[in-house]
Amino acid sequence: MHDRCEPLDRLSGALGYRAELRGQGRRALVLGLTALVGGLGGAVLLLALPSEAFDTIVPVLIALALVLVLLQPRLAKSVQRRRADNGTTGRRYGGPVLLVGLLLASGYGGYFGAAQGVLYLSLMGLLLDEDLQRVNAVKNILGAVVNGVAACFFLVVAEFDWTAVLLIAVGSTLGGQIGAKVGRRLPPTALRAVIVAVGIIAMVQLLLR
């Protein structure tokens, strides 16, 4: 249930990152529409496939995303050098590779959701010419879209304990604001360390359960 209340957490975080979102409205719209389609597809798959379907691959996905987050500065510089050598510039929306990657990551988010943000950060950090804080701001928008469309879908097909939903929603909103205030003050290296720590914790929990 907690994952399905995350839209409030993400929206609250996005509000906290509104300064970093300036100038990214069109990008957030394009990437958000991609995330919406993927998230809805993932939610539908959750009803069609057994919950064990992703158990093996999820830790592998998270581990790969963590490696990309750690190597992102070096890989991004390599990509920029290659563009400079070819006389090209980075695409505003990351190109088809990013769109396909976000579509798949959003499908995973709508289905499962663990460390979904790490996948977004690894993809956008590598394929967008932006600093990590601005990428993190867009990540919050995409997470809100995916979890929001999944939540709406499950409201129609599932039953909830609305008292628990309300309590989690309040906690998610407060958590999003606190997380945004703390995250915005972190330098890129420290923020990257926090992202990796969260991803490792999620991976360990999945492997031990």
C-alpha positions as CSV (number, residue, x, y, z in Angstrom):
1,M,0.0,0.0,0.0
2,H,2.8,2.4,0.8
3,D,4.1,2.4,-2.8
4,R,0.6,3.4,-4.0
5,C,0.7,6.5,-1.7
6,E,4.0,7.6,-3.1
7,P,2.4,10.1,-5.5
8,L,1.9,12.5,-2.6
9,D,5.5,11.9,-1.5
10,R,6.7,12.6,-5.1
11,L,4.5,15.6,-5.6
12,S,5.6,17.1,-2.2
13,G,9.2,16.5,-3.2
14,A,8.6,18.1,-6.6
15,L,7.2,21.2,-4.9
16,G,10.4,21.3,-2.8
17,Y,12.4,21.2,-6.0
18,R,10.4,23.8,-7.9
19,A,13.4,26.0,-8.4
20,E,15.3,23.2,-10.1
21,L,12.2,22.5,-12.3
22,R,12.3,26.0,-13.8
23,G,12.9,25.7,-17.6
24,Q,12.2,22.0,-17.6
25,G,8.4,22.2,-18.1
26,R,8.3,20.8,-21.6
27,R,10.9,18.1,-20.8
28,A,8.8,17.1,-17.7
29,L,5.7,16.9,-19.9
30,V,7.3,14.7,-22.6
31,L,9.0,12.4,-20.1
32,G,6.0,12.4,-17.9
33,L,3.7,11.2,-20.7
34,T,6.2,8.4,-21.4
35,A,6.2,7.5,-17.7
36,L,2.4,7.5,-17.6
37,V,2.1,5.0,-20.4
38,G,4.8,2.7,-18.8
39,G,3.2,3.0,-15.3
40,L,-0.2,2.1,-16.5
41,G,1.2,-0.9,-18.4
42,G,3.0,-2.0,-15.3
43,A,-0.1,-1.8,-13.2
44,V,-2.0,-3.9,-15.7
45,L,0.8,-6.5,-15.7
46,L,0.6,-6.7,-11.9
47,L,-2.9,-8.2,-12.3
48,A,-1.9,-10.5,-15.1
49,L,1.4,-11.9,-13.7
50,P,2.3,-13.5,-10.4
51,S,4.2,-11.4,-7.8
52,E,7.2,-13.6,-8.1
53,A,7.7,-12.7,-11.8
54,F,10.2,-9.9,-11.0
55,D,11.8,-11.4,-7.9
56,T,14.9,-12.5,-9.7
57,I,15.5,-9.6,-12.0
58,V,14.7,-6.7,-9.6
59,P,17.9,-6.9,-7.6
60,V,19.9,-7.2,-10.8
61,L,18.1,-4.0,-12.2
62,I,18.9,-2.1,-9.0
63,A,22.5,-3.2,-9.0
64,L,22.9,-2.1,-12.6
65,A,21.3,1.2,-11.8
66,L,23.6,1.8,-8.8
67,V,26.7,1.1,-11.0
68,L,25.4,3.7,-13.5
69,V,24.8,6.2,-10.7
70,L,28.3,5.7,-9.4
71,L,29.9,6.0,-12.9
72,Q,27.6,8.7,-14.1
73,P,30.1,11.6,-13.9
74,R,32.7,9.8,-15.9
75,L,30.2,8.3,-18.4
76,A,28.5,11.7,-18.9
77,K,31.9,13.3,-19.6
78,S,32.7,10.6,-22.1
79,V,29.3,11.1,-23.8
80,Q,29.9,14.9,-24.0
81,R,33.4,14.5,-25.4
82,R,32.0,12.2,-28.1
83,R,29.3,14.7,-29.0
84,A,31.9,17.5,-29.2
85,D,34.0,15.3,-31.5
86,N,31.0,14.7,-33.7
87,G,29.8,18.3,-33.6
88,T,26.5,17.4,-32.0
89,T,24.7,18.6,-28.8
90,G,22.7,16.7,-26.2
91,R,19.0,16.3,-27.0
92,R,16.6,18.1,-24.7
93,Y,14.6,14.9,-24.0
94,G,17.6,12.5,-24.1
95,G,16.6,10.9,-27.4
96,P,14.9,7.6,-28.1
97,V,17.2,5.7,-25.9
98,L,16.1,7.6,-22.8
99,L,12.4,7.5,-23.8
100,V,12.5,3.7,-24.2
101,G,14.5,3.3,-21.0
102,L,12.0,5.5,-19.0
103,L,9.1,3.6,-20.6
104,L,10.5,0.3,-19.3
105,A,11.5,1.7,-15.9
106,S,8.0,3.1,-15.5
107,G,6.5,-0.2,-16.4
108,Y,8.6,-1.7,-13.7
109,G,7.5,1.1,-11.3
110,G,3.9,0.5,-12.0
111,Y,4.4,-3.2,-11.4
112,F,6.8,-3.3,-8.5
113,G,8.3,0.1,-7.6
114,A,11.3,-0.7,-5.3
115,A,14.2,1.7,-6.0
116,Q,12.3,3.1,-9.1
117,G,13.9,6.5,-8.5
118,V,17.4,5.0,-8.7
119,L,16.6,3.7,-12.2
120,Y,15.3,7.1,-13.3
121,L,18.3,8.9,-11.9
122,S,20.8,6.5,-13.6
123,L,19.1,6.9,-17.0
124,M,18.6,10.7,-16.9
125,G,21.9,11.4,-15.3
126,L,23.7,9.6,-18.2
127,L,21.6,10.8,-21.1
128,L,20.7,14.4,-20.2
129,D,23.1,17.3,-20.0
130,E,21.9,18.4,-16.6
131,D,23.3,18.4,-13.0
132,L,22.1,15.8,-10.6
133,Q,19.8,18.2,-8.6
134,R,17.8,19.2,-11.7
135,V,17.6,15.5,-12.8
136,N,16.4,14.7,-9.3
137,A,13.6,17.3,-9.6
138,V,12.3,15.6,-12.8
139,K,12.6,12.2,-11.2
140,N,10.1,13.3,-8.6
141,I,7.6,14.3,-11.3
142,L,8.0,11.0,-13.1
143,G,7.6,9.0,-9.8
144,A,4.4,11.0,-9.0
145,V,3.0,10.2,-12.5
146,V,3.8,6.5,-12.4
147,N,2.6,5.9,-8.8
148,G,-0.4,8.2,-9.4
149,V,-1.7,6.3,-12.4
150,A,-1.1,3.0,-10.7
151,A,-2.9,4.2,-7.6
152,C,-5.9,5.4,-9.7
153,F,-5.9,2.1,-11.5
154,F,-5.9,0.0,-8.3
155,L,-8.6,2.3,-6.7
156,V,-10.9,0.8,-9.3
157,V,-9.9,-2.8,-9.0
158,A,-8.9,-3.2,-5.4
159,E,-10.1,-2.5,-1.8
160,F,-8.1,-0.3,0.7
161,D,-8.1,0.4,4.4
162,W,-8.8,4.2,4.0
163,T,-7.6,5.0,7.6
164,A,-4.2,3.5,6.8
165,V,-4.2,5.3,3.4
166,L,-4.8,8.6,5.1
167,L,-2.0,8.1,7.7
168,I,0.5,7.0,5.1
169,A,-0.5,9.9,2.8
170,V,0.2,12.5,5.6
171,G,3.5,10.9,6.3
172,S,4.4,10.8,2.6
173,T,3.6,14.5,2.2
174,L,5.7,15.5,5.2
175,G,8.5,13.1,4.1
176,G,8.6,14.6,0.6
177,Q,9.0,18.1,2.0
178,I,11.8,17.2,4.4
179,G,13.6,15.1,1.8
180,A,13.5,17.9,-0.7
181,K,14.9,20.4,1.8
182,V,17.7,18.1,2.8
183,G,18.4,16.9,-0.7
184,R,18.7,20.3,-2.3
185,R,21.5,21.2,0.2
186,L,23.6,18.2,-0.6
187,P,26.5,18.5,-3.1
188,P,26.4,16.1,-6.0
189,T,28.8,13.6,-4.5
190,A,26.8,13.5,-1.2
191,L,23.5,13.2,-3.0
192,R,24.9,10.4,-5.2
193,A,26.1,8.6,-2.0
194,V,22.6,8.8,-0.5
195,I,21.0,7.5,-3.7
196,V,23.4,4.5,-3.7
197,A,22.8,3.8,0.0
198,V,19.0,3.8,-0.5
199,G,19.4,1.5,-3.5
200,I,21.7,-0.9,-1.6
201,I,19.2,-1.1,1.3
202,A,16.3,-1.8,-1.1
203,M,18.4,-4.5,-2.8
204,V,19.3,-6.2,0.4
205,Q,15.7,-6.2,1.6
206,L,14.6,-7.9,-1.6
207,L,17.3,-10.5,-1.4
208,L,16.6,-11.4,2.2
209,R,12.8,-11.5,2.1
